[in-house]
């Protein structure tokens, strides 16, 4: 159990071990939730929104696949064949 104090300004220091365990850095925004058992702190995750076509284009550029389009049926067949090959060894 780790203890901390409430300052006259209402500030609480979160022990370093807990900050490290949760990877909370300086400037991490935390949502404060009142619960029956006490106060819950949850990091606020900033969400970036991108239009679907731009998001898909970004994914495709990262994958860098330059070959022809492959049907879902062909992909499933290739996955099944690879699974069979791996199970034979």
N, C-alpha and C positions, 0 to 999 in steps of 0.2 A: 504494500500500500504506500502510495506517495502522497504527501501533504503539500498544500500551498496556502497562501494567505490572500484575503481580499483586501485591496488597498482602499484608502479613503476616497479614491476616484472611481472605485468599482472595478479596478483592473485585477486580473488574476494571471499569475505566471504559470504557464504549463511547463512542467518539468522537462528538461532536455531529453531524457530517455523516451518520453512519450512523443515529443515533437519529432525526434529521429525515427521512432518506430512507425509513425504515420507519414513521414516525409513532409512535415509542415515547415516551410521555410518562412523567412521574414516576408510579410505581405500576404500570406495565405489568408484568403477570406473564409471565415467560418460562419455557418448558420447556427444560431443559438435556438435550441428547441426546448421548451419547458415540458418535462415529463413528470409522471407520478413519482418516480424515484429520484428526480433531480434534474439537472441541466445536461443536455446532450449537445455536443459540438460536432458539426459535420462540415467538411470542406465544401465550398461552393465551386462546382466545376463549370468553368466558362465554356460555353458551347458556341462554336462557330458554325454558322449555317452557310451552306453553299447550294446553289441551284443544282438539281440532279445532273443535268448534262455536263456542267463544269466539274462536278465531283467525280463522275464516271470518267471523264477525260483525264483528270488528274490521276486516278487509279490506273488507268490504262498506260499512261506515260511512265508511271513507276514500275509497272510490271514489264514494260518494254517488249511485249510479244508482238512481233512483226509478221507472223505467219497468217495464213488464211483463217477465216472464221470457221469454227468447228461446231457441229450440232451437239445438242445435249445428248442425243442418242449415242453419238460417237464418243463423247467424253465418258459417259457411263460405261460403255463397252471397254474403253481403255483402262478405266479404274478397276473394273472387274478382272480384266486380263492381268493387270499388275498384282492384284490381290492373289490371284491363282498362282502367278509366278513366285511370289514371296512365300506362299504356303507350301510350295513344293520343296523348298530348301530346308 
